[in-house]
Amino acid sequence: MPIGVDYTALERAIFECACAGCESIWITVNDNWIPLIKERIGDYVYDPVWYYRQYDVNPSDGRKLIPIFLVPHQPKYRDRRDSLGWGVINAAIYATRSTKKISNFLTPDKFYVAFPHGVYEPKVLMRKRTIISSNTKFCLQYENQTIKDGKRLGFTFTWEDVKKINAHIQLEGTGRWKAIGKFIKGKNYEWSHQLPAEEQYSARHFTLEKVFEPLDFFEAEKIDLSWFFDIKTWEGYKEFMGSEYCLKRPVPLARRKLPLIGVDDD
């Protein structure tokens, strides 16, 4: 979805993560979209802070790469809780479990979230990196509204928050069956009944504010944005494209692929 010349909404979200100081970027994507998106964005993005070090003898040698990983929804959650909000949690789960298999030193202790359909200037985050990576919670807000109000604005959360959100969804969401009495082993229809298809697995329809309801930003560090557009609808997209604000594609978006391991370049 273009938001500028040769600049897409997904690339803006990726660049936002890079500005926030993320060490890796994990994106929940449907399986059939992975090849196309991989071809468009490449394997990594440059860290913008380390990209413009003009006083280095060889500036290109000091550039830091931030790898990008595309992950699908876990099979056990597909068509059950695979909402937009759960896609964020899904990426955090993949990031934690994948890195933990390599080393506990690589396991992330904090996550930053960026939404492609939330459009604003991501460079405002570059001066807040110390706070974003600290133990202090962080979120962006526009007109006193945050992700808690369903606005697609950046924020941070921890693994403990993942546990709270998971428990919240299990409690608030429906399954395939609904209990109507005391549990009786081997006699499902005597203590429960099957819900209609449209009422099963209600968590897949949860809104952003519903999914992230357990988050607490009372003592969080907040940044007020001077402008923000939600382009998830055609009306919102037209409003942004017709506004005075213009975003240019940042140079650190490399669109390059890393060489394969163990393969001779010749």
C-alpha positions as CSV (number, residue, x, y, z in Angstrom):
1,M,0.0,0.0,0.0
2,P,1.9,3.1,-1.2
3,I,2.2,6.1,1.1
4,G,4.8,7.9,-0.9
5,V,7.0,7.6,-4.0
6,D,8.4,4.0,-3.9
7,Y,7.5,3.8,-0.2
8,T,4.9,1.4,1.2
9,A,3.0,1.4,4.5
10,L,4.8,-1.8,5.6
11,E,8.2,-0.3,4.9
12,R,7.2,2.7,7.1
13,A,6.4,0.4,9.9
14,I,9.7,-1.5,9.5
15,F,11.6,1.8,9.5
16,E,9.7,2.8,12.7
17,C,11.1,-0.3,14.4
18,A,14.6,0.6,13.2
19,C,14.2,4.1,14.6
20,A,13.0,2.7,17.9
21,G,16.3,0.7,18.2
22,C,14.9,-2.8,17.6
23,E,17.6,-5.5,17.2
24,S,15.4,-7.7,15.0
25,I,12.1,-7.2,13.3
26,W,9.4,-9.9,13.3
27,I,6.3,-9.6,11.1
28,T,3.2,-11.9,11.2
29,V,2.3,-12.6,7.6
30,N,0.0,-15.1,5.9
31,D,1.9,-17.9,4.3
32,N,0.9,-17.0,0.7
33,W,2.1,-13.4,1.1
34,I,5.6,-14.3,2.4
35,P,7.4,-14.7,-1.0
36,L,6.0,-11.3,-2.3
37,I,6.8,-9.4,0.9
38,K,10.2,-10.9,1.2
39,E,11.0,-9.9,-2.4
40,R,9.8,-6.3,-1.7
41,I,11.5,-5.6,1.7
42,G,14.6,-7.9,1.6
43,D,16.3,-9.6,4.5
44,Y,17.3,-6.5,6.6
45,V,17.1,-2.8,7.2
46,Y,20.0,-0.6,8.3
47,D,19.9,1.0,11.7
48,P,19.4,4.8,10.9
49,V,21.5,5.9,13.8
50,W,24.6,4.0,12.5
51,Y,23.9,4.7,8.9
52,Y,24.8,8.4,8.8
53,R,28.1,8.3,10.8
54,Q,29.9,10.7,8.4
55,Y,33.0,11.2,10.5
56,D,34.0,7.5,10.4
57,V,36.9,6.7,8.1
58,N,34.8,4.1,6.3
59,P,31.1,4.9,7.2
60,S,29.8,1.8,5.3
61,D,31.8,-0.5,7.5
62,G,30.2,0.7,10.7
63,R,26.6,0.3,9.5
64,K,24.4,-2.0,11.6
65,L,22.0,-4.5,10.0
66,I,18.7,-5.3,11.6
67,P,17.4,-8.6,10.3
68,I,13.7,-9.0,9.3
69,F,11.8,-12.3,9.9
70,L,8.4,-13.1,8.4
71,V,6.4,-15.6,10.5
72,P,3.0,-17.2,10.0
73,H,0.3,-17.6,12.6
74,Q,0.8,-20.7,14.7
75,P,-1.5,-23.5,13.4
76,K,-3.2,-24.0,16.7
77,Y,-4.4,-20.4,16.7
78,R,-5.5,-20.1,13.1
79,D,-9.2,-19.3,12.7
80,R,-9.4,-19.2,16.5
81,R,-7.7,-16.1,17.7
82,D,-5.8,-14.8,14.7
83,S,-6.9,-11.2,14.9
84,L,-4.7,-8.2,14.2
85,G,-3.9,-7.8,17.9
86,W,-3.0,-11.4,18.3
87,G,-0.7,-11.1,15.2
88,V,1.5,-8.8,17.4
89,I,1.6,-11.5,20.2
90,N,2.2,-14.2,17.6
91,A,5.4,-12.4,16.4
92,A,6.6,-11.9,20.0
93,I,6.1,-15.6,20.7
94,Y,8.1,-16.6,17.6
95,A,10.9,-14.1,18.5
96,T,11.2,-15.5,22.0
97,R,11.0,-19.2,21.2
98,S,13.3,-19.0,18.2
99,T,16.1,-17.0,19.9
100,K,15.9,-19.1,23.1
101,K,16.8,-22.2,21.1
102,I,20.1,-20.4,20.1
103,S,21.0,-18.8,23.4
104,N,19.3,-17.3,26.5
105,F,21.4,-14.2,25.9
106,L,19.5,-13.5,22.6
107,T,16.0,-13.8,24.2
108,P,14.3,-10.4,24.0
109,D,13.0,-8.9,27.3
110,K,11.0,-6.1,25.6
111,F,9.1,-5.7,22.4
112,Y,8.2,-2.6,20.3
113,V,5.1,-2.6,18.1
114,A,4.5,-0.7,14.8
115,F,1.4,-0.9,12.6
116,P,1.5,-0.4,8.8
117,H,-1.9,1.3,8.8
118,G,-0.9,3.8,11.4
119,V,0.9,6.6,9.6
120,Y,3.1,9.3,11.3
121,E,6.7,10.4,11.3
122,P,8.8,7.5,12.8
123,K,12.0,9.6,13.2
124,V,10.6,11.1,16.5
125,L,11.6,7.8,18.1
126,M,15.3,8.1,17.5
127,R,15.8,10.5,20.5
128,K,13.8,8.1,22.8
129,R,15.8,5.0,22.3
130,T,17.2,4.9,25.9
131,I,13.7,5.1,27.3
132,I,12.3,2.5,24.8
133,S,15.0,0.0,25.8
134,S,14.7,0.6,29.5
135,N,12.4,-1.0,32.0
136,T,10.0,1.9,31.7
137,K,6.9,1.3,29.6
138,F,6.5,3.5,26.5
139,C,3.8,4.4,24.1
140,L,2.9,7.0,21.5
141,Q,-0.3,9.0,21.8
142,Y,-2.3,11.3,19.6
143,E,-5.0,13.6,21.0
144,N,-4.7,11.7,24.3
145,Q,-5.4,8.4,22.7
146,T,-3.2,5.3,22.5
147,I,-3.3,1.7,21.6
148,K,-5.6,1.2,24.5
149,D,-8.2,3.3,22.6
150,G,-7.7,1.2,19.5
151,K,-5.4,3.7,17.8
152,R,-2.6,2.1,15.7
153,L,0.2,3.8,17.5
154,G,3.5,2.3,18.6
155,F,4.1,1.0,22.1
156,T,6.2,-1.5,24.1
157,F,5.3,-4.6,26.1
158,T,7.1,-7.4,27.9
159,W,6.9,-11.1,28.1
160,E,4.9,-10.8,31.3
161,D,2.4,-8.7,29.3
162,V,2.1,-11.6,26.8
163,K,1.1,-13.9,29.6
164,K,-1.5,-11.5,30.8
165,I,-2.9,-10.9,27.3
166,N,-3.0,-14.7,26.7
167,A,-4.9,-15.3,29.9
168,H,-7.3,-12.4,29.1
169,I,-8.1,-13.8,25.7
170,Q,-8.7,-17.3,27.1
171,L,-11.1,-15.8,29.7
172,E,-13.0,-13.4,27.4
173,G,-13.1,-15.5,24.2
174,T,-15.3,-18.4,23.4
175,G,-14.3,-21.9,22.2
176,R,-16.2,-24.5,20.3
177,W,-18.2,-25.6,23.3
178,K,-20.0,-23.7,26.2
179,A,-20.3,-25.2,29.7
180,I,-23.9,-25.5,30.9
181,G,-23.3,-27.6,34.0
182,K,-20.9,-29.5,36.1
183,F,-18.2,-31.4,34.2
184,I,-19.0,-35.1,33.5
185,K,-16.3,-37.1,32.0
186,G,-17.2,-38.8,28.7
187,K,-20.6,-37.1,28.5
188,N,-20.0,-33.9,26.7
189,Y,-23.6,-33.1,25.8
190,E,-24.7,-33.4,29.4
191,W,-22.5,-30.6,30.8
192,S,-21.8,-28.5,27.6
193,H,-23.3,-27.7,24.2
194,Q,-21.7,-26.7,20.9
195,L,-22.0,-23.0,20.0
196,P,-23.3,-21.9,16.7
197,A,-20.5,-21.4,14.1
198,E,-20.7,-17.6,14.2
199,E,-20.2,-17.6,18.0
200,Q,-17.3,-20.0,18.1
201,Y,-13.8,-18.7,18.8
202,S,-14.8,-15.1,19.3
203,A,-11.2,-14.0,19.9
204,R,-10.5,-14.0,16.2
205,H,-12.8,-10.9,16.0
206,F,-11.3,-9.0,19.0
207,T,-10.4,-5.4,18.3
208,L,-7.1,-3.9,19.3
209,E,-8.4,-2.3,22.4
210,K,-9.9,-5.6,23.5
211,V,-6.7,-7.6,22.9
212,F,-4.5,-5.1,24.7
213,E,-6.9,-4.3,27.5
214,P,-4.6,-5.8,30.2
215,L,-1.8,-3.3,29.4
216,D,-1.2,-0.6,31.9
217,F,0.3,2.7,30.6
218,F,-0.5,4.8,33.8
219,E,3.2,5.3,34.5
220,A,4.4,4.9,31.0
221,E,6.6,7.4,29.1
222,K,4.4,8.9,26.4
223,I,5.2,10.9,23.3
224,D,2.5,13.2,21.8
225,L,2.5,13.1,18.0
226,S,1.8,16.3,16.1
227,W,-0.1,14.3,13.3
228,F,-1.4,10.8,12.8
229,F,-3.6,9.1,10.2
230,D,-5.3,5.7,10.3
231,I,-5.3,4.4,6.7
232,K,-7.1,1.1,7.3
233,T,-10.1,2.5,5.5
234,W,-10.4,4.2,2.1
235,E,-11.6,7.4,3.7
236,G,-8.6,7.5,6.1
237,Y,-6.3,6.7,3.2
238,K,-7.7,9.6,1.1
239,E,-7.4,11.9,4.0
240,F,-3.7,11.2,4.4
241,M,-2.9,11.3,0.7
242,G,-4.7,14.6,0.4
243,S,-3.0,16.1,3.5
244,E,0.0,18.5,3.7
245,Y,2.2,15.8,5.1
246,C,4.6,13.9,2.9
247,L,6.8,10.9,3.8
248,K,9.9,10.1,1.7
249,R,11.4,6.6,1.5
250,P,14.4,6.5,3.9
251,V,17.7,5.4,2.5
252,P,18.3,2.8,5.3
253,L,15.6,0.6,3.7
254,A,18.1,-1.5,1.8
255,R,15.8,-4.1,0.1
256,R,18.7,-6.4,-0.1
257,K,19.1,-10.1,0.6
258,L,21.8,-11.7,2.7
259,P,24.0,-14.4,1.1
260,L,23.1,-18.0,1.9
261,I,25.2,-19.7,4.6
262,G,27.5,-22.5,3.3
263,V,27.0,-21.6,-0.4
264,D,29.9,-20.7,-2.7
265,D,29.3,-17.3,-4.2
266,D,31.1,-18.4,-7.3
